[in-house]
Amino acid sequence: ILPQPPDPSPMKKFALTFLTALALLALPAHAEKLDQWIKLLPKNTVGLIAVKSAPELVADWEKSGFAKMMKDEEFLKWTAPAREDGEYGLDKKFKEETGEGMADFLKRIQGSVLVAFAGDSVADFDGDDAPFVMLLEVGDQQAKIEELIKKDEDDDIAEKSTLKKITKDVAGVPLHILAESEEADASWKQAHAFVDGVMV
């Protein structure tokens, strides 16, 4: 009897199943594409965040009163203790990891966004392998986003040499994985693939 591979974690199972379905379907663009993505979600999906058009959302945000308030000099003085070197912690961390601020990155998204979480029990969300998947329409920004991801991965490997880059074929689509080790059942620190201008 041949040894059987270990069961994938809920996160791996969700990501691989979703990527396979996406790779095998030819989906329409933009709003219709978002609707089709949602139809692909498994029955045990517990929550999702969906944005029909990221460019429209960013444009609306930039015109909003809240965005203007965050640039106001008095507001900046008031929030100074919450910022480091003039930047908020989350944005500063994102910039350190990718070389680009969150606002600049969001402008690279050219269409819909979907973040979904799936699980059969609370235990599925324990640890670092929480089952979630994120889809971004990136269009002609794929090369730049791959560059940002590579910087993040290389920085992680520099900090933890046991991390390994692995590539798997999923229905003809290369899935790029940063795994905790080369072991077959190793946890994934992160994984991504590109399917017809969509980053998964």
Secondary structure, DSSP 8 states (H G I E B T S, - for coil): ---------HHHHHHHHHHHHHHH----SHHHHHHHHHHHS-TTEEEEEEES-HHHHHHHHHHSHHHHHHH-HHHHHHTGGGEETTEEHHHHHHHHHHSS-HHHHHTT--S-EEEEEE-SSGGGGSTT---EEEEEE-GGGHHHHHHHHHHHHHHHHHH-TT-EEEEEEETTEEEEEEESSSSTT--EEEEE-EETTEE-
